[in-house]
């Protein structure tokens, strides 16, 4: 191996080590919820003894012990801070993590494989908050999330609207002309149809945008790249062969923040309801909002799993559930609906209405 190849592999290992340390710290924070305190002497002895026994010829036992003592110390310091755990779907570097950082600065951001893991983890107390995408300006509603919102007991406590700028990421030294296949989340691939068609690139769906970037860095598939964020590029040591490749520069995604308890003050509300399968039912409910001069900011629908011929309707509107006029409309809607769920009243991403 030439010196350049050796150094490149060292750089890759360094990134892998940092990623593994990050994951270990996250697991320590999650384990803290099951312990009486951050210190567990018997557990520390097990970890240190194993580190010394498992060290090979080039890693002396004494060095392994010092290294893991420092790792344990850092983990305990994190646990003592009591930072909030914010769950998001995907790998580190996902757009959902960027939204989480915007909504809850200075927290610990925990990746989950599925949206359902985010909902379940918050509901069971494993996480303090969850951040999920609900709709994209180009591709519309995120079906899985909207479906979960129809049954959740969680409260919407905040929202963020994040500009989404996609980048084509590949390993160092590659050129756009070398690429034949592009991996990313189906939503991201759909948002970049024009770029993919122009360059005759094969789109291959992956579970997550940042996960695709991580796979490209780790597995090094031939003639392949990922569509992901600039944050993912930094985390996984990839180069951007093209930037801002989305079909529309105004591309943005709206995210909701979920919690077990509602917030006290808000100026925007979200509800989900099912109407009787009769003519004029939805119109009658919408007229309640119009008569009260309440501005609806979103109307969306998804088929009911239990009755595909009927729909769940999502309504977002300006106002607080503490206002008498809003309460009257909510009471009227609940009375007319076959099923009704108040998702929450929260601060609007656009500020005061």
Phi and psi in degrees as a GROMACS rama.xvg file:
@    title "Ramachandran Plot"
@    xaxis  label "Phi"
@    yaxis  label "Psi"
@TYPE xy
-73.3866  159.759  UNK-2
-58.4972  -34.9718  UNK-3
-64.4437  -41.2968  UNK-4
-66.1631  -40.35  UNK-5
-62.8901  -45.8762  UNK-6
-65.7936  -36.504  UNK-7
-62.4326  -42.5286  UNK-8
-67.0907  -36.7746  UNK-9
-60.9837  -43.9856  UNK-10
-60.846  -41.1757  UNK-11
-64.5137  -41.5892  UNK-12
-64.8171  -39.2047  UNK-13
-60.4033  -42.6414  UNK-14
-64.4337  -39.4419  UNK-15
-65.059  -40.6253  UNK-16
-62.1136  -44.4999  UNK-17
-64.3339  -39.7837  UNK-18
-63.8079  -40.5021  UNK-19
-68.2213  -37.8498  UNK-20
-63.9205  -40.8173  UNK-21
-59.9318  -45.2164  UNK-22
-64.2327  -38.7538  UNK-23
-64.2562  -41.4285  UNK-24
-63.6637  -39.9644  UNK-25
-61.9585  -42.6199  UNK-26
-65.7581  -35.1168  UNK-27
-62.768  -40.731  UNK-28
-64.2246  -39.175  UNK-29
-70.048  -37.2899  UNK-30
-66.9165  -27.0752  UNK-31
-56.9596  -29.2532  UNK-32
-72.0028  -11.8562  UNK-33
-107.564  3.50287  UNK-34
-116.06  158.463  UNK-35
-74.8458  -25.017  UNK-36
-162.631  173.363  UNK-37
-70.8612  -18.7705  UNK-38
-100.905  129.471  UNK-39
-139.205  94.0539  UNK-40
-59.3424  -43.3319  UNK-41
-64.5649  -39.1512  UNK-42
-66.0576  -40.7667  UNK-43
-62.2833  -39.8873  UNK-44
-63.5976  -39.9933  UNK-45
-60.4024  -47.0329  UNK-46
-63.2615  -45.8497  UNK-47
-66.8673  -42.3662  UNK-48
-63.4854  -40.492  UNK-49
-65.5508  -39.9474  UNK-50
-61.5037  -42.3324  UNK-51
-69.5895  -38.6767  UNK-52
-70.5629  -32.0113  UNK-53
-89.2143  -6.95267  UNK-54
-68.9102  141.797  UNK-55
-96.1016  -168.901  UNK-56
-59.6947  -39.6942  UNK-57
-84.2138  -15.3428  UNK-58
-110.701  103.219  UNK-59
-69.8001  145.678  UNK-60
-52.9796  -40.0659  UNK-61
-64.3228  -38.2876  UNK-62
-67.5409  -42.5568  UNK-63
-59.7883  -40.5447  UNK-64
-63.977  -45.9533  UNK-65
-62.4129  -41.618  UNK-66
-60.9555  -47.16  UNK-67
-75.2546  -26.9926  UNK-68
-61.8488  -41.0776  UNK-69
-69.1332  -39.5494  UNK-70
-62.4204  -45.5643  UNK-71
-62.3335  -40.5589  UNK-72
-62.4905  -45.1528  UNK-73
-62.8352  -40.3022  UNK-74
-63.5906  -42.238  UNK-75
-65.9859  -39.1626  UNK-76
-60.0452  -43.2033  UNK-77
-61.8073  -43.8362  UNK-78
-64.5238  -34.7533  UNK-79
-70.7325  -24.6078  UNK-80
-69.2856  -26.0235  UNK-81
67.0034  36.2893  UNK-82
-65.5562  147.894  UNK-83
-70.6265  142.626  UNK-84
-97.3693  120.15  UNK-85
-114.408  117.628  UNK-86
-92.5294  144.413  UNK-87
-144.479  159.462  UNK-88
-88.3738  135.303  UNK-89
115.386  -169.747  UNK-90
-97.1807  167.556  UNK-91
-57.7158  136.42  UNK-92
100.835  -4.72285  UNK-93
-69.0506  156.258  UNK-94
-62.1308  -30.6238  UNK-95
-64.1803  -31.7292  UNK-96
-70.0085  -38.8235  UNK-97
-60.3728  -42.8494  UNK-98
-64.1145  -38.7705  UNK-99
-62.2257  -42.6344  UNK-100
-64.0735  -35.2113  UNK-101
-70.8778  -40.4946  UNK-102
-76.5709  -37.1176  UNK-103
-133.46  79.9149  UNK-104
-63.1635  143.328  UNK-105
77.4031  13.7306  UNK-106
-92.1657  -178.359  UNK-107
-102.428  123.726  UNK-108
-103.464  119.164  UNK-109
-111.653  118.561  UNK-110
-76.1141  144.334  UNK-111
-127.57  149.378  UNK-112
-73.2325  -39.6402  UNK-113
-123.689  155.915  UNK-114
-59.5881  -37.5019  UNK-115
-61.1796  -32.313  UNK-116
-65.6598  -34.8618  UNK-117
-65.2658  -50.8928  UNK-118
-59.8401  -48.0441  UNK-119
-66.0087  -41.5087  UNK-120
-63.1677  -40.3386  UNK-121
-68.5671  -44.0049  UNK-122
-60.9793  -37.2242  UNK-123
-88.1807  -3.91208  UNK-124
88.7416  6.11143  UNK-125
-69.9074  -29.5614  UNK-126
-125.947  153.422  UNK-127
-80.1652  -38.4474  UNK-128
-142.664  158.907  UNK-129
-132.353  144.784  UNK-130
-125.378  123.894  UNK-131
-134.995  145.989  UNK-132
-78.8819  137.056  UNK-133
-112.021  -29.6194  UNK-134
-160.922  150.307  UNK-135
-118.959  144.338  UNK-136
-67.2282  -23.4983  UNK-137
-96.9356  -40.8545  UNK-138
-107.625  -1.7594  UNK-139
82.4797  -152.548  UNK-140
-67.2678  145.191  UNK-141
-87.4285  102.335  UNK-142
-57.2476  -46.1062  UNK-143
-59.5783  -43.0187  UNK-144
-67.8441  -45.377  UNK-145
-61.3727  -36.8839  UNK-146
-63.9509  -42.7043  UNK-147
-66.3478  -32.2962  UNK-148
-67.0643  -22.2561  UNK-149
-71.6339  -19.0477  UNK-150
-121.234  -9.1103  UNK-151
-70.7874  150.074  UNK-152
-98.2094  1.51489  UNK-153
-73.4504  163.201  UNK-154
-110.289  139.712  UNK-155
-79.2843  122.972  UNK-156
-121.556  2.68707  UNK-157
-177.913  167.255  UNK-158
-148.027  156.858  UNK-159
-143.157  144.529  UNK-160
-115.251  114.299  UNK-161
-109.023  122.397  UNK-162
-61.7129  133.207  UNK-163
-113.762  112.122  UNK-164
-117.528  114.36  UNK-165
-88.201  145.515  UNK-166
-124.884  147.272  UNK-167
-91.1471  112.209  UNK-168
-108.914  137.704  UNK-169
-146.442  170.56  UNK-170
-66.6746  155.929  UNK-171
-57.5155  138.717  UNK-172
92.1057  -7.10022  UNK-173
-87.2882  157.077  UNK-174
-119.686  155.168  UNK-175
-56.3082  -32.9641  UNK-176
-68.999  -16.1982  UNK-177
-82.5746  -14.9509  UNK-178
-88.2408  135.461  UNK-179
-122.26  -29.4076  UNK-180
-127.098  139.609  UNK-181
-127.831  128.071  UNK-182
-104.743  141.393  UNK-183
-176.596  176.126  UNK-184
-64.1079  144.496  UNK-185
-52.83  -37.0936  UNK-186
-63.3435  -43.055  UNK-187
-66.8715  -41.7704  UNK-188
-60.6893  -41.3849  UNK-189
-66.1676  -32.8718  UNK-190
-76.2821  -8.65961  UNK-191
-123.066  27.4098  UNK-192
-55.6053  -43.469  UNK-193
-61.5568  -45.9776  UNK-194
-63.5213  -44.573  UNK-195
-63.2515  -41.582  UNK-196
-67.5112  -41.9226  UNK-197
-59.3966  -39.8702  UNK-198
-99.504  8.73673  UNK-199
52.6762  51.9398  UNK-200
-103.333  136.325  UNK-201
-80.7171  125.588  UNK-202
-89.5851  128.955  UNK-203
-124.751  116.311  UNK-204
-62.8876  142.469  UNK-205
-135.589  160.745  UNK-206
-69.8809  -15.7698  UNK-207
-162.997  146.561  UNK-208
-64.3619  -49.8914  UNK-209
-68.6184  -33.0976  UNK-210
-61.6894  -36.8745  UNK-211
-64.5624  -42.8741  UNK-212
-62.734  -42.7096  UNK-213
-61.4408  -41.7138  UNK-214
-64.2347  -42.3598  UNK-215
-60.5594  -42.2956  UNK-216
-69.2037  -38.1013  UNK-217
-85.548  -47.9749  UNK-218
-89.5179  -20.5206  UNK-219
54.3943  50.0245  UNK-220
-64.3307  147.821  UNK-221
-71.2424  143.597  UNK-222
53.7051  32.8473  UNK-223
-123.582  151.795  UNK-224
-143.294  174.73  UNK-225
-129.213  149.78  UNK-226
-99.1061  119.319  UNK-227
-159.901  -168.267  UNK-228
-90.631  166.212  UNK-229
-66.5502  -31.3542  UNK-230
-62.9236  -42.0972  UNK-231
-63.1991  -35.9094  UNK-232
-59.5273  -44.2196  UNK-233
-68.1705  -42.2226  UNK-234
-67.8777  -35.171  UNK-235
-109.77  10.1682  UNK-236
65.6363  36.5924  UNK-237
-103.805  159.785  UNK-238
-106.997  145.132  UNK-239
-86.5196  112.764  UNK-240
-79.6983  -23.9171  UNK-241
-156.156  144.456  UNK-242
-119.728  157.854  UNK-243
50.5259  55.5693  UNK-244
-94.0958  4.90508  UNK-245
-64.7387  153.905  UNK-246
-67.7738  -24.2779  UNK-247
-137.112  127.146  UNK-248
-64.3005  -19.2214  UNK-249
-86.09  5.63381  UNK-250
-51.6625  125.928  UNK-251
-151.083  157.948  UNK-252
-126.076  138.645  UNK-253
-97.6692  130.711  UNK-254
-115.291  145.839  UNK-255
-111.601  144.521  UNK-256
-105.886  131.076  UNK-257
-113.57  144.565  UNK-258
-148.373  165.121  UNK-259
-74.0534  -33.4724  UNK-260
-111.289  147.352  UNK-261
-75.4107  161.305  UNK-262
-87.0388  158.532  UNK-263
-80.7007  -45.3653  UNK-264
-110.696  139.669  UNK-265
-163.519  162.999  UNK-266
-129.994  15.4686  UNK-267
-147.724  142.145  UNK-268
-127.11  153.781  UNK-269
-130.569  136.103  UNK-270
-135.206  159.241  UNK-271
-133.007  137.148  UNK-272
-146.839  161.583  UNK-273
-124.899  129.527  UNK-274
-96.322  162.083  UNK-275
-63.4603  144.577  UNK-276
-80.0153  64.9557  UNK-277
-135.877  149.996  UNK-278
-59.5925  132.49  UNK-279
86.9407  -4.89261  UNK-280
-64.2429  -49.1536  UNK-281
-65.3709  -41.6177  UNK-282
-58.9868  -41.1076  UNK-283
-62.4388  -38.8356  UNK-284
-69.3016  -43.8777  UNK-285
-63.2592  -31.7686  UNK-286
-66.1227  -29.7898  UNK-287
-59.0729  -40.6681  UNK-288
-69.1804  -42.5305  UNK-289
-63.8925  -43.2225  UNK-290
-65.1729  -27.4903  UNK-291
-93.3644  4.88714  UNK-292
57.3786  41.3043  UNK-293
-101.547  124.661  UNK-294
-82.6979  118.565  UNK-295
-82.0808  130.034  UNK-296
-105.708  -12.3303  UNK-297
-156.807  136.078  UNK-298
-132.662  120.802  UNK-299
-140.72  160.897  UNK-300
-144.472  150.837  UNK-301
-138.197  148.186  UNK-302
-63.7881  145.751  UNK-303
-73.769  133.463  UNK-304
-63.15  -38.0558  UNK-305
-78.839  -17.7543  UNK-306
-151.115  84.7444  UNK-307
-58.6044  -17.747  UNK-308
-82.762  -6.64712  UNK-309
-119.096  169.552  UNK-310
-134.714  150.862  UNK-311
-91.9333  134.587  UNK-312
-111.338  132.632  UNK-313
-104.624  127.094  UNK-314
-124.913  129.037  UNK-315
-114.275  141.095  UNK-316
-150.906  156.548  UNK-317
-80.3068  138.821  UNK-318
131.695  167.617  UNK-319
-110.166  144.558  UNK-320
-70.5405  -4.64969  UNK-321
-86.7903  -12.1753  UNK-322
-77.062  135.152  UNK-323
-56.2359  -42.2611  UNK-324
-65.5049  -36.6187  UNK-325
-68.5399  -41.1494  UNK-326
-62.7284  -40.2909  UNK-327
-63.4713  -42.9189  UNK-328
-65.9385  -43.166  UNK-329
-62.3642  -39.9547  UNK-330
-62.827  -41.2  UNK-331
-66.8516  -41.6724  UNK-332
-64.6648  -43.8703  UNK-333
-62.3542  -36.1891  UNK-334
-68.3033  -34.5963  UNK-335
-84.0089  -25.5552  UNK-336
-78.8856  148.927  UNK-337
-73.7195  -37.7267  UNK-338
-141.905  141.47  UNK-339
-143.988  136.157  UNK-340
-139.103  123.471  UNK-341
-89.5452  112.442  UNK-342
-80.8363  -30.1373  UNK-343
152.253  161.485  UNK-344
-118.202  130.233  UNK-345
-152.648  164.66  UNK-346
-68.2615  130.961  UNK-347
-68.8299  147.718  UNK-348
-65.7327  -20.9694  UNK-349
-93.3942  6.43918  UNK-350
85.1675  -161.78  UNK-351
-63.5472  138.978  UNK-352
